[in-house]
Amino acid sequence: MPEVHLTLEWPDGSLSELYSPSTVILKRLQPGQSLAVADLKAQGFAALAEASERVRARYGFACTRTDEERQKLERTATRFDDGDLVQIRA
């Protein structure tokens, strides 16, 4: 299963990486896109859940790293207002 690593540029200019075990994340989050923090969380959480389920379907167990990525995304997002924009990079 191809992995995806996206770089997120937060409103303060800081960068973080978002990992997905599946390219399914690219249906919701695409490089070059800017999203409000609230939308990034909603789309990111949904994409990570879907990616984890793809791993489960293929290997018989969910991807626990997607839970860690979700928590990391949530922690970082709490530093900003819901309407602040985040840039998605490749």
PDB file of N, CA, C and O in Angstrom:
ATOM      1  N   MET A   1       0.851  -1.173   0.000  1.00  0.00           N
ATOM      2  CA  MET A   1       0.000   0.000   0.000  1.00  0.00           C
ATOM      3  C   MET A   1       0.896   1.235   0.000  1.00  0.00           C
ATOM      4  O   MET A   1       1.758   1.361   0.869  1.00  0.00           O
ATOM      5  N   PRO A   2       0.714   2.143  -0.950  1.00  0.00           N
ATOM      6  CA  PRO A   2       1.588   3.329  -1.000  1.00  0.00           C
ATOM      7  C   PRO A   2       1.300   4.321   0.135  1.00  0.00           C
ATOM      8  O   PRO A   2       0.152   4.676   0.400  1.00  0.00           O
ATOM      9  N   GLU A   3       2.352   4.742   0.776  1.00  0.00           N
ATOM     10  CA  GLU A   3       2.240   5.748   1.839  1.00  0.00           C
ATOM     11  C   GLU A   3       2.211   7.137   1.227  1.00  0.00           C
ATOM     12  O   GLU A   3       2.668   7.348   0.104  1.00  0.00           O
ATOM     13  N   VAL A   4       1.664   8.086   1.990  1.00  0.00           N
ATOM     14  CA  VAL A   4       1.650   9.483   1.580  1.00  0.00           C
ATOM     15  C   VAL A   4       2.146  10.318   2.757  1.00  0.00           C
ATOM     16  O   VAL A   4       1.734  10.112   3.899  1.00  0.00           O
ATOM     17  N   HIS A   5       3.030  11.254   2.463  1.00  0.00           N
ATOM     18  CA  HIS A   5       3.520  12.215   3.446  1.00  0.00           C
ATOM     19  C   HIS A   5       3.179  13.602   2.911  1.00  0.00           C
ATOM     20  O   HIS A   5       3.666  14.003   1.853  1.00  0.00           O
ATOM     21  N   LEU A   6       2.350  14.325   3.637  1.00  0.00           N
ATOM     22  CA  LEU A   6       2.009  15.689   3.272  1.00  0.00           C
ATOM     23  C   LEU A   6       2.635  16.641   4.285  1.00  0.00           C
ATOM     24  O   LEU A   6       2.702  16.336   5.475  1.00  0.00           O
ATOM     25  N   THR A   7       3.085  17.779   3.811  1.00  0.00           N
ATOM     26  CA  THR A   7       3.584  18.815   4.700  1.00  0.00           C
ATOM     27  C   THR A   7       2.487  19.855   4.870  1.00  0.00           C
ATOM     28  O   THR A   7       1.900  20.316   3.891  1.00  0.00           O
ATOM     29  N   LEU A   8       2.218  20.217   6.105  1.00  0.00           N
ATOM     30  CA  LEU A   8       1.220  21.238   6.416  1.00  0.00           C
ATOM     31  C   LEU A   8       1.936  22.502   6.878  1.00  0.00           C
ATOM     32  O   LEU A   8       2.774  22.459   7.780  1.00  0.00           O
ATOM     33  N   GLU A   9       1.601  23.616   6.257  1.00  0.00           N
ATOM     34  CA  GLU A   9       2.133  24.902   6.699  1.00  0.00           C
ATOM     35  C   GLU A   9       1.034  25.614   7.466  1.00  0.00           C
ATOM     36  O   GLU A   9       0.006  25.988   6.903  1.00  0.00           O
ATOM     37  N   TRP A  10       1.262  25.792   8.740  1.00  0.00           N
ATOM     38  CA  TRP A  10       0.270  26.370   9.640  1.00  0.00           C
ATOM     39  C   TRP A  10       0.282  27.894   9.552  1.00  0.00           C
ATOM     40  O   TRP A  10       1.217  28.470   8.996  1.00  0.00           O
ATOM     41  N   PRO A  11      -0.730  28.550  10.087  1.00  0.00           N
ATOM     42  CA  PRO A  11      -0.840  30.013   9.971  1.00  0.00           C
ATOM     43  C   PRO A  11       0.362  30.796  10.503  1.00  0.00           C
ATOM     44  O   PRO A  11       0.628  31.908  10.046  1.00  0.00           O
ATOM     45  N   ASP A  12       1.078  30.230  11.453  1.00  0.00           N
ATOM     46  CA  ASP A  12       2.248  30.925  12.007  1.00  0.00           C
ATOM     47  C   ASP A  12       3.535  30.628  11.226  1.00  0.00           C
ATOM     48  O   ASP A  12       4.616  31.074  11.609  1.00  0.00           O
ATOM     49  N   GLY A  13       3.410  29.869  10.127  1.00  0.00           N
ATOM     50  CA  GLY A  13       4.563  29.531   9.310  1.00  0.00           C
ATOM     51  C   GLY A  13       5.250  28.233   9.700  1.00  0.00           C
ATOM     52  O   GLY A  13       6.154  27.776   9.000  1.00  0.00           O
ATOM     53  N   SER A  14       4.834  27.636  10.805  1.00  0.00           N
ATOM     54  CA  SER A  14       5.446  26.367  11.210  1.00  0.00           C
ATOM     55  C   SER A  14       4.985  25.252  10.271  1.00  0.00           C
ATOM     56  O   SER A  14       3.925  25.334   9.651  1.00  0.00           O
ATOM     57  N   LEU A  15       5.810  24.211  10.187  1.00  0.00           N
ATOM     58  CA  LEU A  15       5.526  23.080   9.310  1.00  0.00           C
ATOM     59  C   LEU A  15       5.367  21.810  10.138  1.00  0.00           C
ATOM     60  O   LEU A  15       6.019  21.633  11.166  1.00  0.00           O
ATOM     61  N   SER A  16       4.498  20.943   9.673  1.00  0.00           N
ATOM     62  CA  SER A  16       4.376  19.615  10.268  1.00  0.00           C
ATOM     63  C   SER A  16       4.088  18.628   9.148  1.00  0.00           C
ATOM     64  O   SER A  16       3.649  19.003   8.061  1.00  0.00           O
ATOM     65  N   GLU A  17       4.343  17.368   9.436  1.00  0.00           N
ATOM     66  CA  GLU A  17       4.097  16.333   8.442  1.00  0.00           C
ATOM     67  C   GLU A  17       2.849  15.549   8.831  1.00  0.00           C
ATOM     68  O   GLU A  17       2.615  15.273  10.008  1.00  0.00           O
ATOM     69  N   LEU A  18       2.059  15.197   7.834  1.00  0.00           N
ATOM     70  CA  LEU A  18       0.892  14.347   8.032  1.00  0.00           C
ATOM     71  C   LEU A  18       1.124  13.077   7.227  1.00  0.00           C
ATOM     72  O   LEU A  18       1.296  13.134   6.009  1.00  0.00           O
ATOM     73  N   TYR A  19       1.129  11.941   7.897  1.00  0.00           N
ATOM     74  CA  TYR A  19       1.375  10.642   7.278  1.00  0.00           C
ATOM     75  C   TYR A  19       0.062   9.908   7.079  1.00  0.00           C
ATOM     76  O   TYR A  19      -0.830   9.964   7.926  1.00  0.00           O
ATOM     77  N   SER A  20      -0.048   9.219   5.949  1.00  0.00           N
ATOM     78  CA  SER A  20      -1.170   8.322   5.702  1.00  0.00           C
ATOM     79  C   SER A  20      -0.624   7.034   5.107  1.00  0.00           C
ATOM     80  O   SER A  20       0.268   7.070   4.259  1.00  0.00           O
ATOM     81  N   PRO A  21      -1.153   5.896   5.543  1.00  0.00           N
ATOM     82  CA  PRO A  21      -0.696   4.627   4.971  1.00  0.00           C
ATOM     83  C   PRO A  21      -1.308   4.342   3.600  1.00  0.00           C
ATOM     84  O   PRO A  21      -1.016   3.314   2.987  1.00  0.00           O
ATOM     85  N   SER A  22      -2.147   5.244   3.127  1.00  0.00           N
ATOM     86  CA  SER A  22      -2.858   5.021   1.866  1.00  0.00           C
ATOM     87  C   SER A  22      -3.018   6.332   1.098  1.00  0.00           C
ATOM     88  O   SER A  22      -3.111   7.409   1.687  1.00  0.00           O
ATOM     89  N   THR A  23      -3.048   6.217  -0.215  1.00  0.00           N
ATOM     90  CA  THR A  23      -3.266   7.392  -1.057  1.00  0.00           C
ATOM     91  C   THR A  23      -4.696   7.908  -0.978  1.00  0.00           C
ATOM     92  O   THR A  23      -5.007   8.950  -1.556  1.00  0.00           O
ATOM     93  N   VAL A  24      -5.558   7.207  -0.283  1.00  0.00           N
ATOM     94  CA  VAL A  24      -6.950   7.655  -0.150  1.00  0.00           C
ATOM     95  C   VAL A  24      -7.016   9.064   0.441  1.00  0.00           C
ATOM     96  O   VAL A  24      -7.984   9.787   0.201  1.00  0.00           O
ATOM     97  N   ILE A  25      -6.017   9.456   1.198  1.00  0.00           N
ATOM     98  CA  ILE A  25      -6.001  10.791   1.803  1.00  0.00           C
ATOM     99  C   ILE A  25      -6.010  11.887   0.737  1.00  0.00           C
ATOM    100  O   ILE A  25      -6.501  12.991   0.974  1.00  0.00           O
ATOM    101  N   LEU A  26      -5.461  11.571  -0.442  1.00  0.00           N
ATOM    102  CA  LEU A  26      -5.378  12.568  -1.509  1.00  0.00           C
ATOM    103  C   LEU A  26      -6.742  12.901  -2.109  1.00  0.00           C
ATOM    104  O   LEU A  26      -6.868  13.880  -2.844  1.00  0.00           O
ATOM    105  N   LYS A  27      -7.754  12.108  -1.810  1.00  0.00           N
ATOM    106  CA  LYS A  27      -9.112  12.449  -2.246  1.00  0.00           C
ATOM    107  C   LYS A  27      -9.662  13.622  -1.441  1.00  0.00           C
ATOM    108  O   LYS A  27     -10.556  14.332  -1.901  1.00  0.00           O
ATOM    109  N   ARG A  28      -9.127  13.822  -0.243  1.00  0.00           N
ATOM    110  CA  ARG A  28      -9.639  14.867   0.651  1.00  0.00           C
ATOM    111  C   ARG A  28      -8.663  16.016   0.874  1.00  0.00           C
ATOM    112  O   ARG A  28      -9.073  17.158   1.083  1.00  0.00           O
ATOM    113  N   LEU A  29      -7.385  15.712   0.829  1.00  0.00           N
ATOM    114  CA  LEU A  29      -6.337  16.712   1.072  1.00  0.00           C
ATOM    115  C   LEU A  29      -5.343  16.651  -0.083  1.00  0.00           C
ATOM    116  O   LEU A  29      -4.699  15.627  -0.308  1.00  0.00           O
ATOM    117  N   GLN A  30      -5.228  17.756  -0.811  1.00  0.00           N
ATOM    118  CA  GLN A  30      -4.365  17.774  -1.982  1.00  0.00           C
ATOM    119  C   GLN A  30      -3.306  18.863  -1.868  1.00  0.00           C
ATOM    120  O   GLN A  30      -3.593  19.971  -1.413  1.00  0.00           O
ATOM    121  N   PRO A  31      -2.081  18.545  -2.283  1.00  0.00           N
ATOM    122  CA  PRO A  31      -1.030  19.568  -2.289  1.00  0.00           C
ATOM    123  C   PRO A  31      -1.475  20.790  -3.097  1.00  0.00           C
ATOM    124  O   PRO A  31      -2.094  20.667  -4.154  1.00  0.00           O
ATOM    125  N   GLY A  32      -1.144  21.973  -2.569  1.00  0.00           N
ATOM    126  CA  GLY A  32      -1.541  23.227  -3.192  1.00  0.00           C
ATOM    127  C   GLY A  32      -2.839  23.786  -2.649  1.00  0.00           C
ATOM    128  O   GLY A  32      -3.182  24.938  -2.917  1.00  0.00           O
ATOM    129  N   GLN A  33      -3.548  23.001  -1.908  1.00  0.00           N
ATOM    130  CA  GLN A  33      -4.839  23.399  -1.342  1.00  0.00           C
ATOM    131  C   GLN A  33      -4.630  24.175  -0.040  1.00  0.00           C
ATOM    132  O   GLN A  33      -3.716  23.878   0.730  1.00  0.00           O
ATOM    133  N   SER A  34      -5.477  25.164   0.195  1.00  0.00           N
ATOM    134  CA  SER A  34      -5.530  25.861   1.486  1.00  0.00           C
ATOM    135  C   SER A  34      -6.877  25.563   2.112  1.00  0.00           C
ATOM    136  O   SER A  34      -7.916  25.679   1.462  1.00  0.00           O
ATOM    137  N   LEU A  35      -6.853  25.180   3.370  1.00  0.00           N
ATOM    138  CA  LEU A  35      -8.083  24.863   4.091  1.00  0.00           C
ATOM    139  C   LEU A  35      -8.107  25.573   5.429  1.00  0.00           C
ATOM    140  O   LEU A  35      -7.063  25.787   6.045  1.00  0.00           O
ATOM    141  N   ALA A  36      -9.290  25.936   5.875  1.00  0.00           N
ATOM    142  CA  ALA A  36      -9.448  26.440   7.231  1.00  0.00           C
ATOM    143  C   ALA A  36      -9.107  25.307   8.198  1.00  0.00           C
ATOM    144  O   ALA A  36      -9.297  24.134   7.877  1.00  0.00           O
ATOM    145  N   VAL A  37      -8.613  25.654   9.358  1.00  0.00           N
ATOM    146  CA  VAL A  37      -8.220  24.661  10.355  1.00  0.00           C
ATOM    147  C   VAL A  37      -9.364  23.686  10.629  1.00  0.00           C
ATOM    148  O   VAL A  37      -9.136  22.478  10.693  1.00  0.00           O
ATOM    149  N   ALA A  38     -10.571  24.180  10.790  1.00  0.00           N
ATOM    150  CA  ALA A  38     -11.717  23.304  11.065  1.00  0.00           C
ATOM    151  C   ALA A  38     -11.946  22.320   9.923  1.00  0.00           C
ATOM    152  O   ALA A  38     -12.232  21.147  10.164  1.00  0.00           O
ATOM    153  N   ASP A  39     -11.822  22.785   8.690  1.00  0.00           N
ATOM    154  CA  ASP A  39     -11.998  21.906   7.537  1.00  0.00           C
ATOM    155  C   ASP A  39     -10.856  20.898   7.426  1.00  0.00           C
ATOM    156  O   ASP A  39     -11.078  19.737   7.082  1.00  0.00           O
ATOM    157  N   LEU A  40      -9.648  21.343   7.715  1.00  0.00           N
ATOM    158  CA  LEU A  40      -8.508  20.434   7.696  1.00  0.00           C
ATOM    159  C   LEU A  40      -8.712  19.303   8.695  1.00  0.00           C
ATOM    160  O   LEU A  40      -8.465  18.139   8.378  1.00  0.00           O
ATOM    161  N   LYS A  41      -9.156  19.637   9.887  1.00  0.00           N
ATOM    162  CA  LYS A  41      -9.404  18.611  10.893  1.00  0.00           C
ATOM    163  C   LYS A  41     -10.474  17.639  10.410  1.00  0.00           C
ATOM    164  O   LYS A  41     -10.277  16.426  10.481  1.00  0.00           O
ATOM    165  N   ALA A  42     -11.587  18.140   9.928  1.00  0.00           N
ATOM    166  CA  ALA A  42     -12.689  17.280   9.493  1.00  0.00           C
ATOM    167  C   ALA A  42     -12.249  16.371   8.345  1.00  0.00           C
ATOM    168  O   ALA A  42     -12.479  15.162   8.381  1.00  0.00           O
ATOM    169  N   GLN A  43     -11.623  16.951   7.341  1.00  0.00           N
ATOM    170  CA  GLN A  43     -11.190  16.164   6.182  1.00  0.00           C
ATOM    171  C   GLN A  43     -10.039  15.217   6.552  1.00  0.00           C
ATOM    172  O   GLN A  43     -10.000  14.069   6.109  1.00  0.00           O
ATOM    173  N   GLY A  44      -9.120  15.711   7.356  1.00  0.00           N
ATOM    174  CA  GLY A  44      -7.990  14.886   7.779  1.00  0.00           C
ATOM    175  C   GLY A  44      -8.422  13.702   8.619  1.00  0.00           C
ATOM    176  O   GLY A  44      -7.958  12.583   8.401  1.00  0.00           O
ATOM    177  N   PHE A  45      -9.308  13.934   9.580  1.00  0.00           N
ATOM    178  CA  PHE A  45      -9.789  12.845  10.434  1.00  0.00           C
ATOM    179  C   PHE A  45     -10.518  11.791   9.606  1.00  0.00           C
ATOM    180  O   PHE A  45     -10.312  10.592   9.796  1.00  0.00           O
ATOM    181  N   ALA A  46     -11.369  12.243   8.688  1.00  0.00           N
ATOM    182  CA  ALA A  46     -12.120  11.308   7.842  1.00  0.00           C
ATOM    183  C   ALA A  46     -11.170  10.510   6.946  1.00  0.00           C
ATOM    184  O   ALA A  46     -11.332   9.300   6.782  1.00  0.00           O
ATOM    185  N   ALA A  47     -10.182  11.192   6.369  1.00  0.00           N
ATOM    186  CA  ALA A  47      -9.233  10.525   5.481  1.00  0.00           C
ATOM    187  C   ALA A  47      -8.382   9.508   6.242  1.00  0.00           C
ATOM    188  O   ALA A  47      -8.125   8.414   5.739  1.00  0.00           O
ATOM    189  N   LEU A  48      -7.949   9.862   7.440  1.00  0.00           N
ATOM    190  CA  LEU A  48      -7.141   8.936   8.229  1.00  0.00           C
ATOM    191  C   LEU A  48      -7.945   7.709   8.645  1.00  0.00           C
ATOM    192  O   LEU A  48      -7.421   6.595   8.668  1.00  0.00           O
ATOM    193  N   ALA A  49      -9.212   7.915   8.972  1.00  0.00           N
ATOM    194  CA  ALA A  49     -10.072   6.780   9.314  1.00  0.00           C
ATOM    195  C   ALA A  49     -10.256   5.856   8.108  1.00  0.00           C
ATOM    196  O   ALA A  49     -10.201   4.633   8.241  1.00  0.00           O
ATOM    197  N   GLU A  50     -10.471   6.444   6.947  1.00  0.00           N
ATOM    198  CA  GLU A  50     -10.634   5.649   5.738  1.00  0.00           C
ATOM    199  C   GLU A  50      -9.342   4.899   5.400  1.00  0.00           C
ATOM    200  O   GLU A  50      -9.383   3.737   4.996  1.00  0.00           O
ATOM    201  N   ALA A  51      -8.216   5.558   5.563  1.00  0.00           N
ATOM    202  CA  ALA A  51      -6.929   4.908   5.298  1.00  0.00           C
ATOM    203  C   ALA A  51      -6.713   3.729   6.243  1.00  0.00           C
ATOM    204  O   ALA A  51      -6.235   2.673   5.828  1.00  0.00           O
ATOM    205  N   SER A  52      -7.064   3.913   7.502  1.00  0.00           N
ATOM    206  CA  SER A  52      -6.918   2.838   8.482  1.00  0.00           C
ATOM    207  C   SER A  52      -7.797   1.647   8.109  1.00  0.00           C
ATOM    208  O   SER A  52      -7.382   0.498   8.254  1.00  0.00           O
ATOM    209  N   GLU A  53      -8.992   1.915   7.638  1.00  0.00           N
ATOM    210  CA  GLU A  53      -9.894   0.842   7.231  1.00  0.00           C
ATOM    211  C   GLU A  53      -9.382   0.114   5.989  1.00  0.00           C
ATOM    212  O   GLU A  53      -9.596  -1.090   5.842  1.00  0.00           O
ATOM    213  N   ARG A  54      -8.714   0.830   5.105  1.00  0.00           N
ATOM    214  CA  ARG A  54      -8.103   0.174   3.941  1.00  0.00           C
ATOM    215  C   ARG A  54      -7.012  -0.797   4.389  1.00  0.00           C
ATOM    216  O   ARG A  54      -6.881  -1.894   3.846  1.00  0.00           O
ATOM    217  N   VAL A  55      -6.238  -0.380   5.380  1.00  0.00           N
ATOM    218  CA  VAL A  55      -5.217  -1.268   5.926  1.00  0.00           C
ATOM    219  C   VAL A  55      -5.885  -2.494   6.540  1.00  0.00           C
ATOM    220  O   VAL A  55      -5.422  -3.618   6.347  1.00  0.00           O
ATOM    221  N   ARG A  56      -6.970  -2.279   7.277  1.00  0.00           N
ATOM    222  CA  ARG A  56      -7.686  -3.388   7.906  1.00  0.00           C
ATOM    223  C   ARG A  56      -8.202  -4.371   6.843  1.00  0.00           C
ATOM    224  O   ARG A  56      -8.087  -5.586   6.999  1.00  0.00           O
ATOM    225  N   ALA A  57      -8.764  -3.832   5.779  1.00  0.00           N
ATOM    226  CA  ALA A  57      -9.303  -4.688   4.720  1.00  0.00           C
ATOM    227  C   ALA A  57      -8.196  -5.519   4.060  1.00  0.00           C
ATOM    228  O   ALA A  57      -8.416  -6.667   3.675  1.00  0.00           O
ATOM    229  N   ARG A  58      -7.030  -4.937   3.938  1.00  0.00           N
ATOM    230  CA  ARG A  58      -5.945  -5.637   3.248  1.00  0.00           C
ATOM    231  C   ARG A  58      -5.168  -6.588   4.158  1.00  0.00           C
ATOM    232  O   ARG A  58      -4.810  -7.694   3.753  1.00  0.00           O
ATOM    233  N   TYR A  59      -4.909  -6.143   5.399  1.00  0.00           N
ATOM    234  CA  TYR A  59      -4.030  -6.906   6.283  1.00  0.00           C
ATOM    235  C   TYR A  59      -4.729  -7.534   7.494  1.00  0.00           C
ATOM    236  O   TYR A  59      -4.120  -8.321   8.219  1.00  0.00           O
ATOM    237  N   GLY A  60      -5.982  -7.196   7.712  1.00  0.00           N
ATOM    238  CA  GLY A  60      -6.719  -7.788   8.818  1.00  0.00           C
ATOM    239  C   GLY A  60      -6.611  -7.034  10.133  1.00  0.00           C
ATOM    240  O   GLY A  60      -7.141  -7.491  11.146  1.00  0.00           O
ATOM    241  N   PHE A  61      -5.943  -5.899  10.142  1.00  0.00           N
ATOM    242  CA  PHE A  61      -5.843  -5.071  11.356  1.00  0.00           C
ATOM    243  C   PHE A  61      -5.754  -3.605  10.937  1.00  0.00           C
ATOM    244  O   PHE A  61      -5.257  -3.277   9.860  1.00  0.00           O
ATOM    245  N   ALA A  62      -6.245  -2.742  11.809  1.00  0.00           N
ATOM    246  CA  ALA A  62      -6.234  -1.300  11.534  1.00  0.00           C
ATOM    247  C   ALA A  62      -4.825  -0.751  11.704  1.00  0.00           C
ATOM    248  O   ALA A  62      -3.980  -1.355  12.365  1.00  0.00           O
ATOM    249  N   CYS A  63      -4.592   0.396  11.101  1.00  0.00           N
ATOM    250  CA  CYS A  63      -3.297   1.072  11.219  1.00  0.00           C
ATOM    251  C   CYS A  63      -3.327   1.966  12.460  1.00  0.00           C
ATOM    252  O   CYS A  63      -4.041   2.969  12.490  1.00  0.00           O
ATOM    253  N   THR A  64      -2.560   1.605  13.471  1.00  0.00           N
ATOM    254  CA  THR A  64      -2.551   2.396  14.700  1.00  0.00           C
ATOM    255  C   THR A  64      -1.858   3.742  14.513  1.00  0.00           C
ATOM    256  O   THR A  64      -2.108   4.687  15.262  1.00  0.00           O
ATOM    257  N   ARG A  65      -1.002   3.821  13.528  1.00  0.00           N
ATOM    258  CA  ARG A  65      -0.314   5.101  13.304  1.00  0.00           C
ATOM    259  C   ARG A  65      -1.301   6.185  12.889  1.00  0.00           C
ATOM    260  O   ARG A  65      -1.066   7.361  13.164  1.00  0.00           O
ATOM    261  N   THR A  66      -2.396   5.818  12.238  1.00  0.00           N
ATOM    262  CA  THR A  66      -3.370   6.841  11.869  1.00  0.00           C
ATOM    263  C   THR A  66      -3.986   7.477  13.111  1.00  0.00           C
ATOM    264  O   THR A  66      -4.329   8.659  13.095  1.00  0.00           O
ATOM    265  N   ASP A  67      -4.129   6.707  14.184  1.00  0.00           N
ATOM    266  CA  ASP A  67      -4.615   7.282  15.445  1.00  0.00           C
ATOM    267  C   ASP A  67      -3.612   8.296  15.990  1.00  0.00           C
ATOM    268  O   ASP A  67      -3.997   9.358  16.479  1.00  0.00           O
ATOM    269  N   GLU A  68      -2.338   7.967  15.904  1.00  0.00           N
ATOM    270  CA  GLU A  68      -1.293   8.882  16.359  1.00  0.00           C
ATOM    271  C   GLU A  68      -1.286  10.156  15.506  1.00  0.00           C
ATOM    272  O   GLU A  68      -1.128  11.257  16.032  1.00  0.00           O
ATOM    273  N   GLU A  69      -1.458  10.000  14.200  1.00  0.00           N
ATOM    274  CA  GLU A  69      -1.487  11.158  13.301  1.00  0.00           C
ATOM    275  C   GLU A  69      -2.693  12.039  13.599  1.00  0.00           C
ATOM    276  O   GLU A  69      -2.598  13.265  13.560  1.00  0.00           O
ATOM    277  N   ARG A  70      -3.818  11.415  13.894  1.00  0.00           N
ATOM    278  CA  ARG A  70      -5.023  12.180  14.236  1.00  0.00           C
ATOM    279  C   ARG A  70      -4.790  13.002  15.501  1.00  0.00           C
ATOM    280  O   ARG A  70      -5.155  14.176  15.561  1.00  0.00           O
ATOM    281  N   GLN A  71      -4.185  12.386  16.505  1.00  0.00           N
ATOM    282  CA  GLN A  71      -3.897  13.100  17.755  1.00  0.00           C
ATOM    283  C   GLN A  71      -2.917  14.245  17.527  1.00  0.00           C
ATOM    284  O   GLN A  71      -3.085  15.331  18.082  1.00  0.00           O
ATOM    285  N   LYS A  72      -1.900  14.003  16.714  1.00  0.00           N
ATOM    286  CA  LYS A  72      -0.916  15.041  16.410  1.00  0.00           C
ATOM    287  C   LYS A  72      -1.579  16.209  15.683  1.00  0.00           C
ATOM    288  O   LYS A  72      -1.316  17.372  15.991  1.00  0.00           O
ATOM    289  N   LEU A  73      -2.437  15.893  14.722  1.00  0.00           N
ATOM    290  CA  LEU A  73      -3.168  16.921  13.987  1.00  0.00           C
ATOM    291  C   LEU A  73      -4.059  17.729  14.928  1.00  0.00           C
ATOM    292  O   LEU A  73      -4.110  18.955  14.834  1.00  0.00           O
ATOM    293  N   GLU A  74      -4.750  17.056  15.819  1.00  0.00           N
ATOM    294  CA  GLU A  74      -5.628  17.719  16.792  1.00  0.00           C
ATOM    295  C   GLU A  74      -4.833  18.648  17.707  1.00  0.00           C
ATOM    296  O   GLU A  74      -5.243  19.785  17.943  1.00  0.00           O
ATOM    297  N   ARG A  75      -3.701  18.174  18.220  1.00  0.00           N
ATOM    298  CA  ARG A  75      -2.867  18.988  19.118  1.00  0.00           C
ATOM    299  C   ARG A  75      -2.371  20.252  18.429  1.00  0.00           C
ATOM    300  O   ARG A  75      -2.425  21.341  19.000  1.00  0.00           O
ATOM    301  N   THR A  76      -1.891  20.102  17.212  1.00  0.00           N
ATOM    302  CA  THR A  76      -1.368  21.259  16.491  1.00  0.00           C
ATOM    303  C   THR A  76      -2.495  22.229  16.160  1.00  0.00           C
ATOM    304  O   THR A  76      -2.326  23.442  16.293  1.00  0.00           O
ATOM    305  N   ALA A  77      -3.623  21.718  15.736  1.00  0.00           N
ATOM    306  CA  ALA A  77      -4.750  22.561  15.330  1.00  0.00           C
ATOM    307  C   ALA A  77      -5.298  23.393  16.487  1.00  0.00           C
ATOM    308  O   ALA A  77      -5.831  24.480  16.258  1.00  0.00           O
ATOM    309  N   THR A  78      -5.181  22.911  17.712  1.00  0.00           N
ATOM    310  CA  THR A  78      -5.723  23.658  18.856  1.00  0.00           C
ATOM    311  C   THR A  78      -4.998  24.978  19.087  1.00  0.00           C
ATOM    312  O   THR A  78      -5.493  25.835  19.818  1.00  0.00           O
ATOM    313  N   ARG A  79      -3.836  25.151  18.475  1.00  0.00           N
ATOM    314  CA  ARG A  79      -3.090  26.407  18.631  1.00  0.00           C
ATOM    315  C   ARG A  79      -3.662  27.536  17.779  1.00  0.00           C
ATOM    316  O   ARG A  79      -3.252  28.688  17.921  1.00  0.00           O
ATOM    317  N   PHE A  80      -4.606  27.212  16.895  1.00  0.00           N
ATOM    318  CA  PHE A  80      -5.107  28.187  15.930  1.00  0.00           C
ATOM    319  C   PHE A  80      -6.625  28.279  15.973  1.00  0.00           C
ATOM    320  O   PHE A  80      -7.306  27.394  16.491  1.00  0.00           O
ATOM    321  N   ASP A  81      -7.136  29.370  15.415  1.00  0.00           N
ATOM    322  CA  ASP A  81      -8.586  29.542  15.298  1.00  0.00           C
ATOM    323  C   ASP A  81      -9.100  28.666  14.161  1.00  0.00           C
ATOM    324  O   ASP A  81      -8.373  28.379  13.209  1.00  0.00           O
ATOM    325  N   ASP A  82     -10.349  28.247  14.268  1.00  0.00           N
ATOM    326  CA  ASP A  82     -10.948  27.368  13.262  1.00  0.00           C
ATOM    327  C   ASP A  82     -10.912  27.948  11.849  1.00  0.00           C
ATOM    328  O   ASP A  82     -10.834  27.196  10.878  1.00  0.00           O
ATOM    329  N   GLY A  83     -10.968  29.260  11.724  1.00  0.00           N
ATOM    330  CA  GLY A  83     -10.990  29.892  10.410  1.00  0.00           C
ATOM    331  C   GLY A  83      -9.622  30.180   9.825  1.00  0.00           C
ATOM    332  O   GLY A  83      -9.520  30.550   8.656  1.00  0.00           O
ATOM    333  N   ASP A  84      -8.568  30.019  10.611  1.00  0.00           N
ATOM    334  CA  ASP A  84      -7.205  30.244  10.090  1.00  0.00           C
ATOM    335  C   ASP A  84      -6.900  29.249   8.987  1.00  0.00           C
ATOM    336  O   ASP A  84      -7.362  28.109   9.016  1.00  0.00           O
ATOM    337  N   LEU A  85      -6.106  29.697   8.002  1.00  0.00           N
ATOM    338  CA  LEU A  85      -5.819  28.844   6.850  1.00  0.00           C
ATOM    339  C   LEU A  85      -4.522  28.053   7.003  1.00  0.00           C
ATOM    340  O   LEU A  85      -3.515  28.548   7.509  1.00  0.00           O
ATOM    341  N   VAL A  86      -4.592  26.818   6.549  1.00  0.00           N
ATOM    342  CA  VAL A  86      -3.437  25.922   6.517  1.00  0.00           C
ATOM    343  C   VAL A  86      -3.177  25.553   5.062  1.00  0.00           C
ATOM    344  O   VAL A  86      -4.098  25.188   4.332  1.00  0.00           O
ATOM    345  N   GLN A  87      -1.916  25.650   4.647  1.00  0.00           N
ATOM    346  CA  GLN A  87      -1.517  25.309   3.283  1.00  0.00           C
ATOM    347  C   GLN A  87      -1.025  23.866   3.277  1.00  0.00           C
ATOM    348  O   GLN A  87      -0.233  23.466   4.130  1.00  0.00           O
ATOM    349  N   ILE A  88      -1.502  23.091   2.310  1.00  0.00           N
ATOM    350  CA  ILE A  88      -1.069  21.709   2.150  1.00  0.00           C
ATOM    351  C   ILE A  88      -0.008  21.663   1.057  1.00  0.00           C
ATOM    352  O   ILE A  88      -0.208  22.161  -0.051  1.00  0.00           O
ATOM    353  N   ARG A  89       1.122  21.056   1.395  1.00  0.00           N
ATOM    354  CA  ARG A  89       2.222  20.901   0.434  1.00  0.00           C
ATOM    355  C   ARG A  89       2.467  19.410   0.203  1.00  0.00           C
ATOM    356  O   ARG A  89       2.012  18.559   0.967  1.00  0.00           O
ATOM    357  N   ALA A  90       3.187  19.125  -0.856  1.00  0.00           N
ATOM    358  CA  ALA A  90       3.545  17.728  -1.166  1.00  0.00           C
ATOM    359  C   ALA A  90       4.627  17.262  -0.214  1.00  0.00           C
ATOM    360  O   ALA A  90       5.074  16.118  -0.299  1.00  0.00           O
TER     361      ALA A  90
END
